Amino acid sequence: MLILGLNAFHGDAAAALLMDGRVVAAVEEERFSRIKHVAGVPAEAVRACLATGGVGAEAVAAFAVSRNPRANLLRRALFVARTRPRPGLLADRWRNARRVHDVASAVGHATGLDAGAVRRRLHRVEHHPAHLASAFLVSPFDQAAVCAVDGFGDFVSTSWATGRGHRLDRVGRIGFPHSLGLLYLAVTQHLGFVTYGDEYKVMGLAPYGAPDYVDRLRTLVRLAPDGRFTLDLAYFRHWSEGVGMTWEGGEPVIGRAFTPRLEQLLGPARRPDEPLTARHEAIAASLQMVFEEAVLHVLNALHRRTRLSRLCLAGGCAMNSVLNGKIRERTPFREVYVQPAAADSGTALGAALYVWHHLLGKPRGFVMDHPYWGPEFDDRQIEAVLSATGGRLEAEGCRVEWRPDEDALCRWTAERLAEGRVVGWFQGRMEWGARALGNRSILADPRRAGMRDVLNARIKSREKFRPFAPSVLEEAIDEYFVGAAPDPFMAHVYPVRADKRAVIPAVTHVDGSGRLQTVNRQTNARYWALLKAFEKVAGVPVLLNTSFNENEPIVHRPEEALDCFLRTGMDVLVLGGFTIERISPRRARNP
């Protein structure tokens, strides 16, 4: 039985296909549209999932959408009656709800099916149950506490449940207008990071500052003894004036979420073009600390209620890998699972899982232990792209060779990395989720202290404070990191061992930590072989890994990888079994 899950008319539009409860394909729409966090209908993602499964839309037994405009109607009505928000806020919500109600027509248009045929098979799954399902129902745990923390979805911002077998029993939730995701968003905007999804920049900035504003920021959120919390709404606009959002087929745009009172508390808001100062770094550090306190407060209460030692975490706030790395240290939870698309794109997967397990009552038989669920391109397809681009490659002074032997390919690449070359690495199926995890990656030598500045300035064209992540052989994790658990999804930050920080400085953040990805031979044999080859050449089983892009979505097709390679001045591109090497690099490559 085929179930197609969708996150539609929301940021990070995505699709996921289940076959008898097992994931066949999962992909974000932004990889096709080339618009970051694109909203609207994931038409291309739907087509890609069906193509990967080798099926037509008519074979899909159920379409599951991770929005239900009818959910929590009584709560919504009571909120409107009590607060009387401006009419424009209600109109914006109503227009979006109408689009979600008519999603069958949009899906029909994308698949060629009659809208009525889609409507008869359509299931609307509330946003937070979809988040919870996406976390627990693909985890390796038979039972666990489950928590979802995000901005808002279907009038809920935080929810928690117990998962046992194929069932989730939701035991609590916090609704609009109180939200830890909204708290982080408001201060992120105050710091001048105003693009949708910029919260991760603040997480990267935080280690540079002293938490001098913690006491002030604690006034924004009040923690209750039972694990609940409320915002001081005087600092926020979303509940009264509203925060304008665009959810059509483009990049989502969110209006200002904070009131002038936040500027009275923290000082004037930074304009995006203004330089970052010590004050901004201190606010970022303080926000991260207050946010961590609040989420850990929720999680400790969840443990007291469930007495379970395992936790599954989802929602946009579960992308805060610094927080995730502290859960085992600061709560009684001993194992933590965060699937690679924990944010809203993952609700496409969660909606499909919810239908299969909750509505149909099917048992579990699948664990997501790797992120490689997107499209792939074989060497014949890559060769055709290279043939069509041969003139440009020759003009750029590039040499192309085919290296069909995997060991030789990895050894050759490892040698270039050890020489200080920057390598674009394009292999196998594309990753599901926001992070490149060894199949659509830019790789470099982590031993070179200046490599971070080289990549930020010359390759990625981004802020100089942004850190880079280490990929490490799973068997070497304890040698390089303190208290770390295997994590193939790069969802946790851990301390780098003190004696290794000078060994891998390019992936050690200013506070001595690293957001690691462990690489397992069974789940990504080629990337594991490359790390092993680099260890033989350089003596270090670690590579610097960053996403294969330049201020755009991660590359999807060979053509996009080739274009990014040529315009950024990377030294080497490995496309499947083909290597493209600059013989006369345009830019100095050694930091």
Helices and strands as residue ranges (DSSP letters): E 2-7, E 14-19, E 22-28, H 30-33, H 43-53, G 57-59, E 60-65, H 73-83, H 87-101, H 103-111, H 115-120, E 122-124, H 127-136, E 143-153, E 156-164, E 167-175, H 180-190, H 199-205, G 206-208, H 214-218, E 221-223, E 229-231, G 233-235, H 260-266, H 278-306, E 310-314, G 316-319, H 321-324, H 327-330, E 335-337, H 346-353, I 354-359, H 379-388, H 390-395, E 398-402, H 406-418, E 423-426, E 440-444, H 451-454, I 455-460, E 469-473, G 474-476, H 477-480, E 492-495, G 498-500, G 505-507, E 513-519, H 525-538, E 542-547, H 558-568, E 572-575, E 578-582
